Amino acid sequence: MLRSIAQAGVVTLLNLRSMGQRLGASMAAALGVAGVVGVFVAVLSIGEGFRATLVKTGAPDAVVVFRGGTDTEMNSILGLEQTRIIADAPGVRRGADGALASAELFVVVDVPKRSTGTEANVPLRGVQPPAFAVHDRVRIVEGRRFETGRNEIIVGAAAARQFAGLDLGSSLGWGGNKWTVVGVFEAAGTIAESEVWCDAGVLQPAYRRGESFQSVYVRLESPDAFSRFKDALTADPRLDVRVIRESEYWEEQSRMLRGVVQGLGSLVATLMGIGAVFGALNTMYSAVAARTREIATLRALGFGGAAVVVSVLAESLLLSLLGGATGGSIAYLAFNGYQTSTMNWQSFSQVAFAFRVTPALILQGIGASILMGLVGGVFPAIRAARLPIATALREL
């Protein structure tokens, strides 16, 4: 056993030292793998960035309430009296101005993208005064808050970067009203930064919503108060509501896009990976052909076929790992933090987010490169081990 390991080590070192003689072909194989890994990681970073933006929105004690049987704000309707019952439920945190519960209205408005000029659906959210305590990560960074009862809006920083016409002081026409941008806010990179906010009492008549709302966002006394709050609402005969932690709600909202992105990324990586594997096969077959006499000589001196297999696989894996690390690094440098926006198909509105190349994604890419290296190296390795010694020696 030790003898076989020693032989494998010797043959592998000899093989790696001779890689310089095949530098062009070796680098081509590594770059092929790098391309596959780079595209794979970059595509998956879209879904990861989208998910991170949505999931980090919810605090442990933050809850959202919809009408029963609905899974998004777009499909929910709650009356004014129902929102008051929800705000008065046990477990709701109280502040100096009353319950930390904001009944909210959600519509989408057309705003052109800065990059293309094409119209996009941007969320316009009508909120009540407690909203700034409920969504406590919202901070005005330019201008001021909108005033209750006035046609004023404040714009999330991500929305202001991605969409035209949302600059401080701009006027826009939505729902038959003229709206003035009086402030820009940040919200720690959460989905709120993709939205435009206004007074719910002004938004309702503009879109003929009467006294209806679509959701109530609540801050609880503590995360442990969730069960008490939920049980009180679901047991109340005056209500038919769905109660869910805000973090769980936004996790649900990210699933569709993440599934599409992961499917697309896997398909693209598979198709490109097939090409990279053929490139690796060609490179390793060429390497075996160039080392025919060397391999035959080693076999004649008593080195086993297993040592030859290990040496060829080691070269293939080294090239693949080099390509995987290079592709992952390029994806990180080129795409991590890149700002863009896309449609959330569950609410039919745009979400601004940043690509997120995580260590886990890079490790997935490197794992894919190892697989490509194994597949691309195993058949040439077997061929090298089976070379007839006598026939190969005649080439000396």
C-alpha positions in Angstrom: 0.0 0.0 0.0 2.7 2.4 1.0 4.7 1.4 -2.1 1.7 2.3 -4.3 1.2 5.7 -2.6 4.9 6.5 -3.1 4.8 5.5 -6.7 1.7 7.6 -7.3 3.4 10.6 -5.6 6.6 10.2 -7.8 4.6 9.9 -11.1 2.3 12.8 -10.2 5.3 15.1 -9.5 6.9 14.1 -12.8 3.7 14.8 -14.6 3.1 18.2 -12.9 6.7 19.2 -13.7 6.1 18.6 -17.4 3.0 20.7 -17.6 5.0 23.6 -18.8 5.5 21.8 -22.1 1.8 21.7 -22.6 1.1 25.2 -21.2 -1.2 26.3 -24.1 -3.5 23.4 -24.0 -3.5 23.3 -20.2 -4.4 27.0 -19.9 -7.2 26.6 -22.5 -8.8 23.8 -20.5 -8.5 25.8 -17.3 -10.1 28.9 -18.9 -12.9 26.7 -20.2 -13.7 25.6 -16.7 -13.3 29.2 -15.5 -15.9 30.4 -18.0 -18.4 27.8 -16.8 -17.9 28.5 -13.1 -17.9 32.3 -13.7 -21.3 32.2 -15.5 -22.7 29.6 -13.0 -21.8 31.7 -10.0 -22.9 35.0 -11.6 -26.3 33.7 -12.5 -27.0 32.2 -9.1 -25.8 35.4 -7.4 -29.0 37.1 -8.9 -31.2 34.8 -6.9 -29.1 35.0 -3.8 -29.1 38.8 -3.9 -32.9 38.9 -4.5 -33.4 36.5 -1.6 -31.1 38.4 0.7 -32.9 41.7 0.0 -36.3 40.2 0.8 -35.4 38.0 3.7 -33.5 40.6 5.7 -36.5 42.8 5.6 -38.3 41.1 8.5 -37.4 41.6 12.2 -38.0 38.7 14.7 -40.9 40.7 16.2 -42.4 41.9 12.9 -45.6 40.4 11.7 -47.8 41.0 8.6 -51.6 40.3 8.5 -53.5 39.7 5.3 -57.0 38.5 4.4 -57.4 34.8 4.9 -56.6 32.6 1.8 -54.2 35.1 0.2 -50.5 34.9 -0.2 -49.6 38.5 -1.3 -50.7 42.0 -0.5 -52.0 42.4 -4.1 -54.7 39.9 -3.5 -55.7 41.0 0.0 -58.5 43.4 1.2 -59.0 44.5 4.8 -61.7 46.9 5.9 -61.0 49.9 8.3 -62.7 48.2 11.2 -60.7 45.0 10.7 -57.4 46.9 10.8 -58.5 48.5 14.1 -59.3 45.1 15.6 -55.8 43.9 14.5 -54.1 46.9 16.0 -55.9 46.4 19.4 -55.0 42.7 19.6 -53.0 41.3 22.5 -49.3 41.2 22.0 -49.0 44.4 19.9 -46.3 46.7 21.1 -47.5 50.1 22.3 -45.7 53.4 21.9 -46.4 56.9 23.1 -48.8 57.5 20.2 -50.6 54.1 20.4 -50.2 50.7 18.9 -47.2 50.0 16.6 -49.5 48.8 13.7 -49.7 50.3 10.3 -52.5 49.5 7.9 -51.1 49.8 4.4 -52.3 50.0 0.8 -50.1 48.7 -2.0 -50.4 49.7 -5.7 -48.0 49.7 -8.6 -47.2 52.8 -10.8 -45.3 53.1 -14.1 -41.9 54.6 -13.8 -39.2 54.5 -16.5 -35.9 52.7 -15.8 -32.8 55.0 -15.9 -30.8 52.5 -17.8 -33.3 51.7 -20.6 -36.1 54.1 -20.4 -38.6 51.3 -20.5 -41.6 51.5 -18.1 -41.5 49.4 -14.9 -44.0 48.6 -12.2 -42.8 50.4 -9.0 -44.5 49.8 -5.7 -46.4 52.8 -4.3 -47.2 52.1 -0.6 -49.7 54.1 1.4 -48.8 53.9 5.1 -50.2 55.2 8.4 -48.2 57.4 10.8 -47.0 54.4 12.9 -45.2 53.0 9.8 -42.0 54.7 10.7 -41.9 53.0 14.1 -43.1 49.7 12.7 -40.5 49.7 9.9 -37.9 51.1 12.2 -34.9 50.8 9.8 -36.3 53.5 7.5 -34.2 56.6 7.7 -34.7 59.9 5.8 -31.3 60.7 4.1 -32.5 63.6 1.9 -35.4 66.0 2.4 -38.1 65.2 4.9 -41.0 62.9 5.6 -44.3 63.4 3.7 -47.0 65.3 5.6 -50.3 63.6 6.5 -53.1 64.6 4.1 -50.8 66.0 1.4 -49.9 64.6 -2.1 -46.3 64.1 -1.0 -44.1 61.0 -1.4 -40.8 59.8 -0.2 -38.7 57.4 -2.3 -36.5 54.5 -1.4 -32.8 55.0 -2.2 -32.6 51.9 -4.4 -35.7 53.0 -6.4 -34.2 56.5 -6.8 -31.0 55.0 -8.3 -32.8 52.6 -10.6 -35.8 54.7 -11.9 -36.0 58.1 -13.5 -38.1 60.9 -12.3 -37.9 60.1 -8.6 -35.4 62.8 -7.7 -36.0 65.1 -4.8 -38.4 67.9 -5.8 -39.7 66.0 -8.8 -43.5 65.9 -9.6 -45.3 62.8 -10.9 -48.8 62.1 -12.0 -50.4 58.9 -10.6 -54.0 58.0 -10.0 -55.3 61.4 -11.1 -53.1 63.2 -8.5 -49.9 65.2 -8.8 -47.3 63.9 -6.3 -44.2 65.7 -5.1 -41.0 63.9 -4.0 -40.1 65.5 -0.7 -37.7 62.9 0.7 -35.4 60.0 0.0 -35.0 57.2 2.6 -32.8 54.2 3.2 -33.8 51.0 5.0 -30.7 49.0 5.6 -30.8 47.5 2.1 -34.3 45.9 2.7 -37.1 45.7 0.1 -38.5 49.0 1.4 -35.8 50.8 -0.5 -37.4 49.6 -3.7 -40.7 51.4 -2.8 -42.3 54.8 -2.9 -44.2 55.8 0.3 -47.1 58.2 0.8 -50.0 58.8 3.2 -52.5 55.9 2.9 -55.4 58.4 3.5 -54.4 60.3 0.3 -53.7 57.1 -1.7 -57.1 55.6 -1.0 -59.3 58.2 -2.8 -56.7 58.6 -5.6 -57.2 54.9 -6.5 -60.9 54.7 -5.4 -60.2 52.2 -2.6 -62.6 53.8 -0.1 -61.6 52.9 3.4 -60.0 49.6 2.4 -56.4 48.4 3.0 -54.5 45.3 2.0 -52.3 44.5 4.9 -51.4 45.5 8.5 -47.7 45.5 9.5 -47.3 45.1 13.3 -44.5 45.1 15.8 -45.0 42.8 18.7 -44.0 43.2 22.3 -41.5 40.4 21.7 -40.9 37.5 19.2 -42.6 35.2 21.8 -45.8 37.2 21.6 -46.5 35.8 18.0 -48.6 32.8 19.1 -50.7 34.9 21.4 -51.3 37.6 18.8 -52.0 35.0 16.0 -54.4 33.0 18.2 -56.4 36.1 19.2 -56.9 37.1 15.6 -57.7 33.7 14.1 -60.2 33.0 16.9 -62.0 36.3 16.5 -65.3 35.7 14.5 -65.1 39.2 13.1 -61.9 38.4 11.2 -60.8 36.0 8.4 -57.0 36.7 8.3 -53.7 35.1 7.7 -51.0 36.0 10.2 -47.3 35.4 9.3 -44.0 36.6 10.5 -42.6 39.2 8.1 -39.4 37.3 7.5 -41.3 34.2 6.5 -43.5 36.2 4.2 -40.6 37.7 2.3 -38.9 34.3 2.1 -42.1 33.0 0.3 -42.0 36.0 -2.0 -38.4 35.2 -3.1 -39.0 31.5 -4.0 -40.4 31.9 -7.5 -37.6 34.0 -8.8 -35.0 32.0 -7.0 -36.4 28.8 -8.6 -36.3 30.3 -12.1 -32.8 31.6 -11.6 -31.4 28.4 -10.2 -33.0 26.4 -13.0 -31.6 28.7 -15.6 -28.2 28.8 -14.0 -28.0 25.0 -13.8 -29.1 24.7 -17.4 -26.5 27.2 -18.7 -23.8 25.6 -16.5 -24.7 22.1 -17.7 -24.5 23.1 -21.4 -21.3 25.0 -21.0 -19.9 22.3 -18.7 -20.3 19.7 -21.4 -18.1 21.8 -23.7 -15.6 22.3 -20.9 -15.4 18.5 -20.2 -14.7 17.9 -23.9 -12.0 20.5 -23.7 -10.5 18.8 -20.7 -10.7 15.4 -22.4 -8.9 16.7 -25.4 -6.2 18.3 -23.2 -5.6 15.2 -21.1 -5.6 12.8 -24.1 -3.0 15.1 -25.7 -1.0 15.0 -22.4 -1.1 11.2 -22.4 0.0 11.1 -26.0 2.9 13.4 -25.3 4.0 11.3 -22.3 3.6 7.9 -24.0 7.3 7.1 -23.8 7.7 8.4 -20.3 4.7 6.4 -19.1 6.0 3.2 -20.8 9.4 3.7 -19.3 7.9 4.1 -15.8 5.8 1.0 -16.3 8.9 -1.0 -17.4 10.7 0.1 -14.3 7.9 -1.4 -12.1 5.5 1.5 -11.6 1.9 0.3 -11.4 -1.1 1.4 -13.5 -2.8 2.9 -10.5 0.1 5.4 -10.1 -0.3 6.5 -13.7 -4.1 6.9 -13.3 -3.6 9.1 -10.2 -1.0 11.3 -12.0 -3.3 12.0 -14.9 -6.3 12.7 -12.7 -4.2 14.9 -10.5 -3.3 17.1 -13.5 -6.9 17.2 -14.6 -8.1 18.2 -11.1 -5.4 20.8 -10.7 -6.4 22.5 -14.0 -10.1 22.3 -13.0 -9.4 23.8 -9.5 -7.4 26.6 -11.1 -10.2 27.3 -13.5 -12.8 27.1 -10.8 -11.0 29.5 -8.5 -10.4 31.9 -11.3 -14.0 31.8 -12.5 -15.3 32.3 -8.9 -12.9 35.2 -8.4 -13.9 36.9 -11.6 -17.6 36.5 -10.8 -17.0 38.0 -7.3 -15.0 41.0 -8.7 -17.3 41.7 -11.6 -20.8 41.1 -10.1 -20.8 41.2 -6.3 -22.7 44.3 -5.2 -23.8 45.1 -8.8 -27.1 47.1 -8.5 -30.1 46.2 -10.7 -33.8 45.5 -10.5 -36.1 42.8 -11.6 -39.8 41.8 -11.4 -41.1 40.1 -8.3 -43.6 37.9 -10.2 -45.7 37.3 -7.0 -46.5 41.0 -6.5 -45.9 42.1 -10.2 -43.7 44.9 -9.0 -40.0 45.8 -9.4 -37.5 45.0 -6.7 -34.1 46.8 -6.7 -31.3 44.6 -5.3 -27.6 43.9 -5.6 -26.0 40.7 -6.9 -24.6 38.7 -4.0 -21.7 36.3 -4.7 -21.4 34.4 -1.4 -18.6 32.0 -0.3 -21.2 29.2 -0.6 -21.8 30.0 -4.2 -18.1 30.1 -4.9 -17.7 26.7 -3.2 -20.6 25.3 -5.4 -18.7 26.6 -8.5 -15.5 25.0 -7.3 -17.4 21.7 -6.6 -18.7 21.8 -10.2 -15.1 22.4 -11.5 -13.9 19.3 -9.6 -16.7 17.3 -11.2 -15.7 18.5 -14.6 -12.0 17.7 -13.8 -12.9 14.1 -12.8 -15.1 13.5 -15.8 -12.5 15.0 -18.2 -9.6 13.1 -16.7 -10.9 9.6 -15.9 -10.9 8.3 -19.5 -7.5 9.6 -20.5 -6.2 8.2 -17.2 -7.5 4.8 -17.9 -6.1 4.9 -21.4 -2.7 5.8 -20.0 -2.7 3.0 -17.5 -3.6 0.5 -20.3 -0.9 1.5 -22.7 0.9 -1.6 -23.9 4.5 -1.3 -22.6 6.2 -3.0 -25.5 4.3 -1.0 -28.1 5.0 2.3 -26.3 8.7 1.5 -25.8 9.1 1.1 -29.6 8.6 4.9 -29.9 11.8 5.5 -27.9 
